[in-house]
Amino acid sequence: MSTITIEAEDISKSYGPANNRIRVLKDLSLSVHPGELTLCVGPSGSGKSTLVSALSGLLNPDTGRVKLLGEDLWAMNENERNDFRLRHCGFVFQGFNLFGALTALENVLLPLSFMGIPAIEARERAQVALAEVGLAARSHLLPAELSGGEKQRTAIARAIAKNPSLIFADEPTSALDKENGQRVVDILHRFARTRGATILGVTHDPRLLSHADRVIHLEDGLILRDTRNTETAFSHP
């Protein structure tokens, strides 16, 4: 029986002045399982990025509850939440968020050092992660010497080197061409399958949907449809 790793209950979020609040999320509930790649799609303003931010601890919802790995995320104080994300979550963003003065290997090593992992083990984990994304021979290069696809694969290596239970990806392929975009999604999908991780992402690219196990269609802050790719998805009781 599958464990629910992400659980949102009646979460809502509004923006704007008190006399003209715009509800971006409307009492939305959602459960996400491990071992799957789940993508959120929808038009601009549908609430998909806000949803992933609320579920990952980057944005506090106005109401409702979010549980990650059984822990009530927004009942934690800020330090506890930061520590939880460091130890259990990986993040992949459309802008890569790499440090320009550090090599690909050093970028991947950075969060491992924050976790207090011994240097020898951290270096081994970073090298393995870079090999998993096909960058073993490019690990000594700076971000400026890497292509866009290689930068995003470095960002993925940085996320998976932590061996997180959860990875959140916000438009991870928007800056990439079709071939590199599909390669990035396939790497994330493979990590979900082989490590039993939960991967939750946002995308505008309809070409990627067939690579996902599950697609959540949002519109006006609500889940319009929740569909599964029967060729890839696991079934959950």
C-alpha positions as CSV (number, residue, x, y, z in Angstrom):
1,M,0.0,0.0,0.0
2,S,1.4,3.4,-1.0
3,T,2.2,6.1,1.5
4,I,1.0,9.6,0.9
5,T,4.0,11.9,0.9
6,I,2.4,15.2,0.2
7,E,-1.1,16.0,1.5
8,A,-2.8,19.3,1.2
9,E,-6.1,19.9,2.9
10,D,-8.3,22.9,2.0
11,I,-5.5,25.3,1.3
12,S,-6.2,28.8,0.0
13,K,-4.1,31.7,-1.0
14,S,-5.0,35.3,-1.9
15,Y,-3.0,38.3,-3.1
16,G,-3.7,42.0,-3.2
17,P,-5.1,44.8,-1.0
18,A,-7.8,44.0,1.6
19,N,-10.5,45.6,-0.5
20,N,-9.5,43.8,-3.7
21,R,-8.1,40.3,-2.8
22,I,-7.6,37.9,-5.6
23,R,-8.0,34.2,-4.6
24,V,-5.3,32.2,-6.4
25,L,-6.0,28.9,-4.5
26,K,-9.5,28.1,-3.5
27,D,-9.7,25.5,-0.7
28,L,-7.7,23.0,-2.7
29,S,-7.0,19.5,-1.5
30,L,-4.5,17.1,-3.0
31,S,-2.6,13.9,-2.1
32,V,0.6,12.9,-3.9
33,H,2.4,9.5,-3.8
34,P,6.0,8.4,-3.9
35,G,7.6,6.8,-6.9
36,E,5.8,9.0,-9.3
37,L,6.4,12.1,-11.4
38,T,3.4,14.4,-11.0
39,L,3.1,17.6,-13.2
40,C,0.8,20.5,-12.6
41,V,-0.4,22.3,-15.7
42,G,-2.8,25.2,-16.4
43,P,-3.0,28.7,-17.9
44,S,-1.1,31.6,-16.5
45,G,-2.8,32.6,-13.2
46,S,-4.3,29.2,-12.6
47,G,-2.4,28.9,-9.3
48,K,0.0,26.0,-10.2
49,S,3.2,27.8,-9.1
50,T,1.5,29.1,-6.0
51,L,0.4,25.6,-5.2
52,V,3.9,24.1,-5.5
53,S,5.3,26.9,-3.4
54,A,2.8,26.3,-0.7
55,L,3.4,22.6,-0.8
56,S,7.2,23.0,-0.6
57,G,7.3,25.4,2.3
58,L,8.2,28.5,0.3
59,L,4.9,30.2,0.6
60,N,2.5,30.1,3.6
61,P,-1.1,29.5,2.6
62,D,-3.8,31.7,4.1
63,T,-5.8,28.7,5.3
64,G,-5.6,24.9,5.3
65,R,-2.9,22.4,6.2
66,V,0.1,20.9,4.3
67,K,1.7,17.6,5.5
68,L,5.0,16.4,4.0
69,L,6.1,12.9,5.0
70,G,3.5,13.0,7.7
71,E,4.8,16.2,9.2
72,D,2.6,19.4,9.4
73,L,4.8,21.8,7.5
74,W,3.3,25.1,8.5
75,A,3.0,24.1,12.2
76,M,6.8,24.2,12.2
77,N,8.7,27.4,13.0
78,E,10.9,28.8,10.3
79,N,14.1,27.1,11.5
80,E,12.4,23.7,11.7
81,R,10.9,24.2,8.3
82,N,14.3,25.2,6.7
83,D,15.9,22.2,8.3
84,F,13.2,19.9,7.1
85,R,13.6,21.2,3.5
86,L,17.3,20.8,3.7
87,R,17.2,17.2,4.7
88,H,14.2,15.9,2.8
89,C,13.6,18.2,-0.2
90,G,15.3,18.9,-3.5
91,F,14.5,21.9,-5.7
92,V,14.9,22.5,-9.4
93,F,14.1,25.9,-10.8
94,Q,13.8,27.3,-14.4
95,G,16.7,29.7,-13.7
96,F,19.1,26.9,-12.7
97,N,20.3,28.9,-9.6
98,L,23.9,27.8,-9.9
99,F,26.8,29.8,-8.4
100,G,28.8,31.1,-11.2
101,A,32.2,31.0,-9.4
102,L,31.8,27.3,-8.5
103,T,32.3,24.3,-10.8
104,A,29.5,21.9,-11.4
105,L,30.9,19.6,-8.8
106,E,31.2,22.4,-6.2
107,N,27.6,23.5,-6.9
108,V,26.4,19.9,-6.2
109,L,28.6,19.7,-3.1
110,L,27.2,22.9,-1.5
111,P,24.0,21.6,0.0
112,L,25.8,18.4,1.2
113,S,28.2,20.5,3.2
114,F,25.3,22.4,4.8
115,M,23.9,19.0,5.8
116,G,27.1,18.2,7.6
117,I,28.0,15.2,5.4
118,P,31.7,14.3,5.7
119,A,33.8,15.6,2.9
120,I,34.8,12.3,1.4
121,E,31.2,10.9,1.4
122,A,29.9,14.2,0.0
123,R,32.3,14.2,-2.9
124,E,31.5,10.6,-3.7
125,R,27.7,11.4,-3.7
126,A,28.2,14.5,-5.8
127,Q,30.2,12.6,-8.4
128,V,27.7,9.8,-8.5
129,A,24.8,12.3,-9.0
130,L,26.7,14.1,-11.8
131,A,27.3,10.7,-13.5
132,E,23.6,9.9,-13.2
133,V,22.8,13.0,-15.2
134,G,25.5,12.4,-17.8
135,L,28.0,15.0,-16.6
136,A,30.8,13.0,-15.1
137,A,33.2,14.4,-17.6
138,R,32.0,18.0,-17.3
139,S,32.1,18.3,-13.5
140,H,35.2,20.5,-13.5
141,L,33.5,23.2,-15.6
142,L,32.0,26.5,-14.4
143,P,28.3,27.2,-15.3
144,A,29.4,29.7,-18.0
145,E,31.1,26.8,-19.8
146,L,28.0,24.6,-19.7
147,S,25.1,24.6,-22.1
148,G,21.6,25.3,-20.9
149,G,20.7,21.6,-20.7
150,E,23.9,20.9,-18.8
151,K,23.2,23.7,-16.3
152,Q,19.8,22.2,-15.6
153,R,21.2,18.7,-15.3
154,T,23.7,20.1,-12.8
155,A,20.8,21.6,-10.8
156,I,19.1,18.2,-10.9
157,A,22.4,16.5,-9.7
158,R,22.5,19.0,-6.8
159,A,19.0,18.0,-5.9
160,I,19.3,14.3,-6.1
161,A,22.8,14.1,-4.4
162,K,20.9,14.8,-1.2
163,N,18.8,11.6,-1.9
164,P,15.7,13.5,-1.0
165,S,12.2,12.0,-0.5
166,L,10.7,15.0,-2.3
167,I,11.7,17.0,-5.3
168,F,9.9,20.2,-6.4
169,A,10.5,21.5,-9.9
170,D,9.2,24.8,-11.1
171,E,9.2,25.1,-14.9
172,P,12.5,23.0,-15.0
173,T,12.4,22.9,-18.9
174,S,11.2,26.3,-19.9
175,A,14.6,27.6,-20.9
176,L,15.5,24.4,-22.8
177,D,14.8,23.1,-26.3
178,K,12.6,20.0,-26.9
179,E,15.4,17.4,-26.7
180,N,16.9,18.8,-23.5
181,G,13.5,19.4,-21.9
182,Q,12.5,15.8,-22.5
183,R,15.9,14.6,-21.2
184,V,15.5,16.6,-18.0
185,V,12.0,15.2,-17.4
186,D,13.2,11.7,-18.1
187,I,16.0,12.1,-15.5
188,L,13.5,13.2,-12.9
189,H,11.1,10.4,-13.8
190,R,13.9,7.8,-13.5
191,F,14.8,9.2,-10.0
192,A,11.2,8.9,-8.9
193,R,11.0,5.3,-10.0
194,T,14.4,4.0,-8.9
195,R,14.5,5.9,-5.5
196,G,10.8,5.9,-4.7
197,A,10.9,9.7,-4.5
198,T,8.0,12.0,-5.0
199,I,8.5,14.5,-7.8
200,L,6.1,17.4,-8.1
201,G,6.6,19.9,-10.9
202,V,5.0,22.7,-12.8
203,T,5.2,23.0,-16.6
204,H,3.8,25.0,-19.5
205,D,5.1,22.5,-22.1
206,P,2.4,20.1,-23.3
207,R,5.1,17.9,-24.9
208,L,6.2,16.7,-21.5
209,L,2.9,15.5,-20.2
210,S,3.2,12.0,-21.7
211,H,6.4,11.6,-19.6
212,A,4.5,12.1,-16.4
213,D,2.7,9.4,-14.3
214,R,0.1,11.9,-13.3
215,V,-1.1,15.3,-14.6
216,I,-3.0,17.8,-12.4
217,H,-4.9,20.4,-14.5
218,L,-5.5,23.6,-12.6
219,E,-7.7,26.5,-13.5
220,D,-8.8,29.5,-11.4
221,G,-7.3,28.0,-8.3
222,L,-9.1,24.7,-8.5
223,I,-8.2,21.2,-9.8
224,L,-10.1,20.9,-13.1
225,R,-8.9,17.4,-13.9
226,D,-6.6,14.8,-12.3
227,T,-5.4,12.3,-14.9
228,R,-3.0,9.4,-15.1
229,N,-0.9,8.2,-17.9
230,T,-1.8,4.5,-18.0
231,E,1.4,3.6,-19.8
232,T,3.6,4.9,-17.0
233,A,1.7,5.4,-13.8
234,F,1.6,3.1,-10.8
235,S,-1.8,2.3,-9.4
236,H,-2.5,3.3,-5.8
237,P,-5.2,1.9,-3.6
